[in-house]
Amino acid sequence: MYWVRPYWVRAGFMPIWATSMPQALEMIKEAVQGERNDELFYDELIKLAPSQEQVSIIESIRNDERGHNKMFREMYRALTGQEITGVSSEQYTKVQSYTEGLQQALMGELAAVEKYRNIWFGLPPGIYKDTVQGIILDEVKHASKYNYLLMMSRTKGKDPVGD
């Protein structure tokens, strides 16, 4: 497949946000661990959710994270011929309260968008870049859902529009 390099590469200019393929591969390895930690965090958050609707929303997000973990692993294997092995020494943050957990989850999803965007920049056009774009869109969707849950949590018993 022939790939036309972007204008900034042809001109010899490498913007700050440019990511190389080796950097993207390293970030994919980190993403696998991050997605696993998110899954554990969301399992705790599910236990604190005050309604079945909120449980269902968080479970759908957690299940997406499981899928992202699998996609990143398969992508890494396809690009390198190697498996991602080892367990992260990074510990996930314990949930202190439901509302605080929602805030952490919201900020975590937004941070994931930034990280995955950098991975996207380091990949050549094609299926892997498209896959990461889909994951980014999921993370934005998750942030919106956590924003909704946070609003529900903070306006419990109040009329959010009338206040």
C-alpha positions in Angstrom: 0.0 0.0 0.0 1.4 3.4 -1.0 1.2 6.1 1.7 1.6 9.8 1.0 3.4 11.4 3.8 1.7 14.4 5.4 2.8 17.9 4.2 4.6 18.6 7.5 6.8 15.5 7.2 7.6 16.2 3.5 8.6 19.7 4.6 10.9 18.3 7.3 8.7 19.8 10.1 7.7 17.5 13.0 5.1 19.0 15.2 5.1 18.4 18.9 2.1 16.1 18.6 3.7 13.8 16.1 4.2 10.3 17.4 6.5 7.7 15.8 5.4 4.2 15.2 7.7 2.8 18.0 6.2 5.3 20.4 2.7 4.3 19.3 3.6 0.7 20.0 4.9 1.5 23.4 1.7 3.5 24.1 -0.4 0.6 23.0 1.3 -1.6 25.6 0.5 1.0 28.2 -3.1 1.3 27.0 -3.6 -2.4 27.6 -2.7 -2.0 31.3 -4.7 1.2 31.5 -7.8 -0.5 30.1 -7.4 -3.4 32.6 -7.1 -0.9 35.5 -10.2 0.9 34.3 -12.1 -2.3 34.3 -11.2 -3.1 37.9 -12.0 0.5 38.9 -15.4 0.3 37.2 -16.2 -3.0 38.9 -15.8 -1.2 42.3 -17.9 1.7 41.0 -20.7 -0.7 39.9 -21.0 -1.9 43.5 -21.6 1.7 44.7 -24.1 2.6 42.0 -27.5 3.6 43.6 -29.8 2.4 40.9 -30.0 -0.4 38.3 -30.0 2.2 35.5 -26.6 3.5 36.7 -25.3 0.0 37.1 -26.3 -0.8 33.5 -24.5 2.3 32.2 -21.3 1.6 34.1 -21.4 -2.1 33.1 -21.7 -1.1 29.4 -18.7 1.2 29.7 -16.7 -1.6 31.5 -17.6 -4.1 28.8 -16.4 -1.6 26.2 -13.1 -1.3 28.1 -12.7 -5.1 27.9 -13.2 -4.9 24.2 -10.6 -2.1 23.9 -8.1 -4.2 25.8 -8.6 -7.1 23.3 -8.4 -4.8 20.3 -5.1 -3.2 21.5 -3.6 -6.6 22.2 -4.6 -7.9 18.8 -3.3 -4.7 17.1 0.1 -5.0 18.9 0.4 -8.7 18.0 -0.4 -7.9 14.3 2.1 -5.0 14.1 5.0 -6.6 16.1 4.4 -10.4 16.0 4.7 -10.4 19.8 2.2 -10.7 22.7 1.9 -8.1 25.4 3.0 -9.9 28.5 3.5 -8.9 32.1 1.3 -7.3 34.6 1.4 -3.6 35.3 2.9 -2.5 38.6 0.5 0.5 38.4 -2.3 0.1 40.9 -5.7 1.4 40.1 -7.2 4.0 42.3 -9.6 2.7 44.9 -13.1 4.3 44.8 -13.6 6.5 47.9 -17.3 7.4 47.2 -19.7 7.1 44.3 -19.6 10.8 43.3 -15.8 11.0 43.6 -15.5 7.8 41.6 -17.7 9.3 38.8 -15.4 12.3 38.7 -12.3 10.2 38.5 -13.9 8.1 35.8 -14.9 11.1 33.8 -11.4 12.6 34.0 -9.9 9.2 33.2 -11.9 8.8 30.0 -10.9 12.3 28.8 -7.2 11.5 29.6 -7.6 8.3 27.5 -8.8 10.3 24.6 -5.6 12.3 24.7 -3.4 9.2 25.0 -5.2 7.3 22.3 -5.0 10.4 20.0 -1.2 10.2 20.3 -1.3 6.5 19.3 -3.5 7.4 16.4 -0.9 9.9 15.1 1.8 7.2 15.1 -0.1 4.7 13.0 -0.1 4.6 9.2 -3.5 5.0 7.5 -5.5 1.8 7.5 -7.3 -0.6 9.7 -5.3 0.1 12.9 -5.7 3.8 12.7 -9.4 3.3 12.0 -9.6 1.0 15.0 -8.0 3.5 17.3 -10.3 6.2 16.0 -13.3 4.0 17.0 -11.8 3.5 20.5 -11.4 7.2 20.8 -15.0 7.8 19.9 -16.0 5.2 22.5 -14.0 7.0 25.2 -15.8 10.3 24.3 -19.1 8.5 24.6 -18.0 7.1 28.0 -17.1 10.6 29.2 -20.6 11.8 28.2 -22.2 9.0 30.1 -20.1 9.7 33.2 -21.0 13.3 32.9 -24.7 12.3 32.9 -24.2 10.0 35.9 -22.4 12.8 37.7 -25.2 15.2 37.0 -27.7 12.6 38.3 -25.7 12.1 41.4 -25.3 15.8 42.2 -28.9 16.7 41.5 -30.5 13.8 43.4 -33.8 15.1 44.7 -33.5 18.4 42.8 -34.9 19.5 39.5 -31.7 20.0 37.4 -33.4 22.3 35.0 -35.4 24.3 37.4 -32.7 25.1 40.0 
